[in-house]
Amino acid sequence: MMGVYKTDVVCAEKVEAVTDGDRRELGAALKPMSAARIVTILMILENWEHRRPRSVSVSDGFTDHAVMLWGTTPALDYFHFFDPDASFLTKGKNEAGVAAERVDDKTFRITSGELEKVVLSTCMTAFEWHFVTSLFESLVRDEKGFLRKLKTLRIKNPRNQLVDEGSLDLFARALSGDPGLPDLAIALFRVNAGLHPSSAKAAFMLADGYLHLGQFDAAATAFETSLKLVNEDSHISERDRVPFTMRVAVGLAQARHAARSGVASP
């Protein structure tokens, strides 16, 4: 790993790839973690308002490489990255089975699942690390207190990204992709619904999160809330209102069926 200034930079490295040399060089700045956790952090930072191009070390087990990450798709299913060479992450050029897709001459996109297969490490500023860890810690330590702080923040700075419904939803969806963070994801969905109590979409995302966690009664309650809000939610266009209502109704039926039978409906 390249040399860094320990006080300014934090490096997240796949725990299996950490060497004694890394530990000596980086000390407390080294944060060993799972590949899934690195991808989750990247997903959050690449959608943060202070995002910047980010170098990510990758490997297929035989060849090491670095790509420059820049953003994700809104659905969080792809990362975009720059690679001036014909990237070895494209189909047939690596031993990990990764098939990144070319977007233009120098830009590619890769699914979060494929990035998880090859990611080794990435470094971030102490400011970025603090943002991510404070988000995690706030949800673990005091979810209701975190919601109160966001309500106060919204009064003082309504343009702050942390009080934006779409951004909170995106961060929660990023957390939900990490198998080790389901409780944090659902906590952030709850915070978003609490911060935006008139949003049918925030209630729907909370319900969907509960459904995927198998908390069917809670899911049904949140779907019911979403149905009550949908006709008055001015952020849902008239064109989208009917299909959105149908999605909520389907989710509610699934949650009720699963609550009765203990098994989710197909």
C-alpha positions in Angstrom: 0.0 0.0 0.0 1.3 3.5 -0.9 2.6 5.7 1.9 0.2 8.0 3.6 0.1 10.7 6.3 -1.3 8.8 9.3 -3.0 11.8 10.8 -4.8 12.9 7.6 -5.9 9.6 6.1 -7.7 6.5 7.1 -7.3 3.3 5.0 -10.0 0.6 4.9 -8.5 -2.6 3.8 -10.0 -6.1 3.2 -9.1 -8.0 6.4 -7.7 -11.0 4.5 -5.3 -8.7 2.7 -3.8 -6.9 5.7 0.0 -7.5 6.1 2.3 -6.8 8.9 3.9 -4.1 6.7 0.5 -2.4 6.5 0.1 -2.5 10.2 3.6 -1.0 10.8 3.1 1.7 8.2 -0.4 2.8 9.0 -0.9 2.0 12.6 -4.2 3.3 13.9 -5.0 4.7 10.5 -5.5 1.1 9.2 -9.1 -0.2 9.5 -9.3 -3.9 8.6 -12.9 -4.9 7.5 -14.9 -7.1 5.2 -15.1 -6.4 1.5 -18.8 -5.9 2.0 -18.2 -3.2 4.6 -15.7 -1.4 2.3 -18.2 -1.4 -0.6 -20.9 0.0 1.8 -18.6 2.8 2.9 -17.7 3.5 -0.7 -21.4 3.6 -1.6 -22.1 6.2 1.1 -19.1 8.4 0.3 -19.7 8.3 -3.5 -23.1 9.8 -2.8 -22.0 12.3 -0.2 -22.2 15.9 -1.1 -18.5 16.2 -0.6 -17.6 13.3 -2.8 -14.4 13.3 -4.9 -12.7 10.9 -7.3 -11.5 8.0 -5.2 -8.7 5.5 -5.9 -9.6 2.0 -5.1 -7.2 -1.0 -5.1 -8.6 -4.1 -6.6 -7.3 -7.6 -7.3 -8.4 -10.8 -8.9 -6.0 -12.8 -6.7 -3.3 -12.7 -9.4 -3.2 -9.2 -10.7 -3.4 -6.0 -8.6 -4.7 -2.8 -10.1 -6.2 0.6 -9.1 -9.2 2.3 -10.6 -10.7 5.8 -9.9 -14.2 5.5 -8.6 -16.7 8.3 -9.4 -20.3 8.0 -8.2 -23.0 5.3 -8.4 -26.2 4.9 -10.3 -29.3 6.2 -8.4 -30.4 2.6 -7.8 -27.0 1.8 -6.2 -26.6 -1.2 -8.5 -23.5 0.1 -10.3 -20.4 2.1 -9.4 -18.8 4.2 -12.2 -15.0 4.2 -12.5 -12.3 5.7 -14.7 -9.6 3.5 -16.2 -7.4 4.9 -19.0 -6.4 1.4 -20.0 -8.7 -1.3 -21.3 -9.7 -2.3 -17.7 -8.8 -5.8 -16.6 -12.1 -5.8 -14.7 -14.0 -6.3 -18.0 -15.2 -9.7 -19.1 -12.6 -12.3 -19.8 -9.6 -10.2 -18.6 -9.6 -11.3 -14.9 -9.8 -14.5 -12.9 -12.5 -13.2 -10.6 -15.3 -13.6 -13.1 -16.0 -9.8 -13.0 -17.5 -8.3 -16.1 -17.4 -4.5 -15.8 -19.2 -2.7 -18.7 -17.7 0.0 -20.8 -19.6 3.3 -20.8 -17.3 5.3 -23.0 -13.6 5.4 -23.9 -12.3 5.7 -20.4 -15.3 5.1 -18.2 -16.7 1.8 -17.0 -19.4 0.6 -14.6 -19.3 -2.4 -12.2 -22.0 -3.8 -9.9 -21.5 -3.5 -6.2 -21.5 -7.3 -6.0 -18.7 -7.6 -8.5 -16.7 -4.8 -6.8 -17.0 -6.7 -3.5 -15.3 -9.7 -5.2 -12.1 -7.7 -6.1 -11.9 -4.8 -3.7 -8.7 -4.7 -1.6 -8.6 -1.2 -0.1 -9.4 2.4 -0.3 -8.2 5.5 1.6 -10.2 8.4 2.8 -9.7 11.6 4.7 -10.2 11.7 8.4 -13.2 14.0 7.7 -14.8 11.4 5.5 -14.1 8.6 8.0 -15.7 10.7 10.8 -18.8 11.3 8.6 -19.3 7.5 8.0 -18.5 6.4 11.6 -20.6 9.1 13.2 -23.5 8.0 11.1 -23.1 4.4 12.2 -22.5 5.3 15.9 -25.4 7.7 16.1 -27.8 5.0 15.0 -26.3 2.4 17.4 -26.0 4.7 20.4 -29.2 6.7 20.3 -31.6 6.5 17.3 -34.2 8.8 18.8 -31.6 11.3 19.9 -30.2 11.2 16.3 -33.7 12.0 15.0 -34.0 14.9 17.4 -30.6 16.3 16.2 -31.7 16.0 12.6 -34.9 17.9 13.3 -32.9 20.7 14.9 -30.4 20.6 12.1 -33.3 21.0 9.5 -34.4 24.2 11.2 -30.9 25.6 11.2 -29.8 24.3 7.8 -32.6 22.9 5.7 -30.2 22.3 2.8 -28.0 20.0 4.7 -27.8 16.6 3.0 -28.4 14.8 6.3 -32.0 16.1 6.4 -32.7 15.4 2.8 -35.2 12.5 2.4 -33.6 11.2 -0.8 -30.1 11.2 0.7 -31.2 9.5 3.9 -33.0 6.9 1.9 -29.9 6.3 -0.3 -27.6 5.9 2.8 -30.1 3.5 4.3 -30.2 1.4 1.1 -26.4 1.4 1.1 -26.4 0.0 4.6 -29.0 -2.6 3.8 -26.7 -4.1 1.2 -24.2 -5.0 3.9 -25.2 -8.3 5.6 -23.6 -7.1 8.8 -25.7 -3.9 9.1 -29.4 -4.8 8.8 -30.3 -3.2 12.1 -28.5 0.0 11.2 -30.3 0.1 7.8 -33.7 -0.2 9.3 -32.9 2.3 12.0 -32.0 4.9 9.3 -35.2 4.1 7.4 -37.1 4.8 10.7 -35.2 8.0 11.2 -36.0 9.1 7.6 -39.7 8.3 8.1 -39.7 10.1 11.4 -38.1 13.2 9.9 -40.5 13.1 7.0 -43.8 11.9 8.5 -45.9 13.1 5.5 -43.8 11.2 3.0 -45.5 8.1 1.5 -42.2 7.1 0.0 -40.3 7.2 3.3 -43.0 5.0 4.9 -42.8 2.6 2.0 -39.0 2.2 2.2 -39.3 1.6 5.9 -42.0 -1.0 5.3 -39.9 -2.7 2.6 -37.0 -2.8 4.9 -39.1 -4.5 7.6 -40.4 -6.9 5.0 -36.9 -8.0 4.0 -35.9 -8.5 7.6 -38.9 -10.7 8.3 -40.6 -8.3 10.6 -43.9 -8.7 9.0 -46.3 -7.0 11.5 -44.1 -3.9 11.5 -43.9 -4.0 7.7 -47.7 -4.2 7.4 -48.1 -1.2 9.7 -45.7 0.9 7.7 -47.3 -0.1 4.4 -50.7 1.0 5.9 -49.1 4.4 6.8 -47.8 4.8 3.3 -51.2 4.0 1.8 -52.8 6.7 4.1 -50.2 9.3 2.9 -50.0 8.6 -0.8 -52.9 10.7 -2.0 -51.7 13.8 -0.1 -48.0 13.5 -0.8 -47.2 16.4 -3.2 -43.8 14.9 -4.0 -45.5 12.0 -5.9 -46.5 13.1 -9.4 -50.0 12.3 -10.7 -48.5 10.0 -13.3 -46.7 8.0 -10.6 -49.4 8.0 -7.9 -51.4 5.0 -9.2 -48.4 2.7 -9.9 -46.9 3.7 -6.5 -50.2 2.9 -4.8 -50.2 -0.5 -6.4 -46.7 -1.2 -5.2 -47.7 -0.3 -1.7 -50.8 -2.4 -1.9 -48.8 -5.4 -3.1 -46.3 -5.0 -0.3 -49.1 -4.7 2.3 -50.7 -7.9 1.0 -47.3 -9.7 1.2 -46.7 -8.5 4.7 -50.1 -9.5 5.9 -49.9 -12.9 4.3 -46.4 -13.5 5.8 -47.6 -12.3 9.2 -50.4 -14.9 9.1 -48.4 -17.8 7.7 -44.9 -17.0 8.9 -43.6 -17.4 5.4 -43.3 -14.5 2.9 -45.5 -14.8 -0.2 -43.7 -15.1 -3.5 
